[in-house]
Amino acid sequence: MSRAYSGIRESRPYTYNDLGGHSLPIAEDYTKKCLKNADRSFTQGLQCQQINSITALISLESSVFIVHSPQGCAGCVSMAADGYRVGQAHRGVRLVKSPRVIVTNLDQNDIILGGEKKLREAISLAVERYAPKLVFVFTSCASGIIGDDVDAITRDLQKDHGALLVPIHCDGFKSKICASGFDAAFIAIQKYILPREKQPKQKGLVNLFAPTSISYKDQLEIERMLGLLGVEVNYIPFYSSLEKIRRIPSAEASTSICKVFADEFMKDLEEDYGIPFAHTVMPIGVRNTDKWFLGIAKILGKEKEAREYVQKEHDRVLPQLADIKKRLQGKRVFICGGTGRSFAAAALIDDFGMKLVGLETPTYDLDAQIDIEYLNGIHRDYVVDVANMQPFEQVNLVNRLKPDVFIGVPAWSARFGIPTTHVLDPKRATMGYDGILYLGNKIANQVENPGFNKKLSAYARLPYRQSWYESDAFKFIKTCEE
Ligand code: SF4
């Protein structure tokens, strides 16, 4: 391993987690390297990086996932487990399985006396009960604070077990950026599973990195598109296996479905195994689908074929957007989402003639800057809230900006009675050229049918005082100089 990336996204230069303002001055300050580091003097709960590590790997075949933590840390796993079960059903699996997740349930005694005994027992029982090929052990704030030596335990037990034991260091307190959890998972794959030596290359094999939230429809579409370039897709780590992971170094090229997924890992693969990669955007919307497809085609030397295909798809799909545009033209949109999808959605709405008024995203870095510069050319000045969760800021902004539609997790904004929808759909087609038509119709249908949210607003109240709505949404974001 040549490059030493810590797996903590904050360690990358010019990365910001706490930021609020308008897109034009933010982009300008970033260019001049004048954006100041800041922190929130008040914050609500953040999404933890541990769940991203677990979610990234949860659909791997023949695997057990041991979460070395108090029970509550694994609470969010139910959502990932549901996605995995539905994903199997969509992929034609008749006997749908639940993921094998075990929590060591660290309690007060373990915090004082150490939890290593529980972890040893959990690993041995998991191997005995499920006979897996892979056992992942996820660390937590608690195991990190008490200093349980998870690496030493897995190393020690590895002698006695056939299953490969893989510790993943994803203690929540290490990073405020939940995408660091993806990096922790890939660092572990690199360290514990991949061979050290370079492997003979397999012509046409391409690593496609994607999280489990990718729908089967999207998987098929991406596979079809890459097939046009004569590519065999090696899916990692979604619905993948130990054998497929071991093929990673033989690939001719790599790409990812999301801008913040495996981006650092692909840099390592290039350095360690000479695998070039395309790091572009999420293929949602016309601009992003073009950019994503042409990006990987360029790496493979197939740009000409890709351009011909893109032109054909434009000729087919763009006329069909006219009807959707009539329904959505000029509608004002607030978008909230993970880094990859929020920027993809902001580019997508331009296909329908909609206008961005607010964008909430977890991180601002060089990749975000590239997207914001593009978006500033279309939507001009809009509000940017760089926040991992923080619904109190979101409701303040939505109340102030009064968008015609909200795109993102609707739990809070729906209570204003405005139409809400999302572009993260693990069950349907959202990517590629047909995905544009599906998402356009979905957004238009929501805009035209706001009845449910209107009723909700009459009965469900948000827990904030009027004085908060009259305050500056970013009043708790303090730069280091304040
Ligand atoms: S690892 Fe830490 S931040 Fe993550 S859920 Fe557990 S206690 Fe919370």
Boltz pocket constraint, residues with backbone or C-beta under 6 A from the ligand:
constraints:
  - pocket:
      binder: B
      contacts: [[A, 48], [A, 49], [A, 50], [A, 69], [A, 72], [A, 73], [A, 74], [A, 139], [A, 140], [A, 141], [A, 142], [A, 170], [A, 171], [A, 172], [A, 173]]
      max_distance: 6.0
